[in-house]
Amino acid sequence: MTNELITKAIDAVLANDYSFCKFLSANDSGETGGHQSGILISISASSMFFTKQEMQDNHILKRDGKIKWQDDYTTSCTITWYKSKKELRITRFGKGLSPLRPEYTGALFVMVQEPENNYQGFIFNTDADIQEFLDSFGLTPAETNRLISLHRLNPEVKERKAIEEFIAGLAVDFPSSYEMSAAARMIQNKVHLNHEKAITNPDDILLRWTEEEYTLFRAIEHARYGDTVSRGFQSVDDFISMANQVLNRRKSRAGKSLEHHLSAIFDENKIRYTAQAVTEGNKKPDFLFPSEEAYHDMTFSVENLCTLAAKTTCKDRWRQILNEADRLRDENKYLCTMQQGISSAQMDEMQAEKVILVVPSAYIKTYPKEKQPRIWTVGKFVDYVKEMEGLI
């Protein structure tokens, strides 16, 4: 579990422009009994305190400020530049208020610049805390004693921050399923910079988006219900009411998530389609290619029409798609699912009804080995429709 102080330090680094970390030496901590009484700062971090021009024009340069330590108590401080020694030091924490102690030799010191010469200071003195902070920013011990670069921020930290920002900006308890799916894609693409994967590897990105949405949904659940659950319930009825509310919302989200992400893949690939198109008798296939208008144009070739059903699981519900489009009754019917594994007997039934499963490539191995060649990947289906529409 993440140390709360580690989280505060990471958040402080992310919220401000400049931050610095170093391992405290024996001189820094006061263990050697020298007269330093402060912390030596690398010149590479000088931009946290002074401009290059100020340092060039002054032999000794001082700036007073305040440091809030461990998000707990505040001391004064003086940052001094000694041009002759090419040294930066932080001293004068106040009589009896220095946070430095001999046992902090080898501890990791983190300093974050805030506005108005205010700073935050953190000292981590256990291997676990030190490693967790360094890992969050992709640093090795050799890469300390310098400014912290956010370009190497651990993706898990970026993801957590992006999720927190999304939740903080919500004007409702829960966003719609469409907004939830869109936010998951935005966070996934922002954190991992994989905007092109909807085109280059749709199978992988579908799984990533789906997993991200689940993570986001659980985070919102925790933010909305965590305190209530931890406090307990006054009655069984109260518990059942909340449980039903949570379960119903989960079912509703899962039912639409796959459709939303498939739509995004089709959009990125410039594929033309109508979602929830009306065919005969108010039937509504999840996706109809290239359009509802083309389907109802009897001069439009059946060979250039196609439907795709999206069902998260399909062991029992796959037959629902058989009669969704009368014009395509004798054609292949495509069914995209996140189902992991279906029996050989059921797959034989599907084949008899001309149902072709479309499954993320990573899941195909969960199906009977002899049936796997029948299954299409998401990428194969995308290419099929693009060829049908003359896009490749």
BELKA-V559716 format. One line per field, one symbol per residue. phi: phi as a letter, one per 20 degrees, with the letter a starting at -180 (. if undefined). burial: + if it has 16 or more other C-alpha atoms within 10 Angstrom, else -. A space follows every 10 residues. Layout:
phi: ???
burial: ???
This chain:
phi: .ffgffgfff ffffecfcbb bbefeffffn ffmfeflade dfffdfffcc efffffecfc ccbebcceel lccdcfacec ddffelcdcd clfogmdgfe bgfegnfedc ccedfmldcd cccdccgfff ffffffdmde gfdemafeee fdgggffgfg ffffffffef ecfcffffff ffffffffff fdldgeffee bfffffffff ffffffffff gffedgffff fncfbfffff ffgfffffff fffffdgfff ffgfffffem feacelfedd lmfcffccde affffeefee fffddaccec cgcbgddfff efdebffdge dfddcebdgd ncfgffffff ffemedfdcg gfegfeeggf egffeeefff fgffffffem ec
burial: -----+--++ -+++---+++ ++++++++++ ------++++ +++-++-+++ ----+----- ++--++++++ ---+++++++ +------+++ +++----+++ -+-+++++++ ++++---+++ +++++---++ --+++++++- ---+++++-+ --+++-++++ +++--++--- ------+--+ +++++++++- +-----+++- -+++++++++ -++++++-++ +--------- ---------- --------++ --++-+++++ ++++++--+- +++++-+++- ---+++++++ ++-++----- ----++++++ +++++--+-- ++-++-++-- ++++++++++ ------+--+ --++++++++ +-++--+--- ----++++++ +++-++-++- --
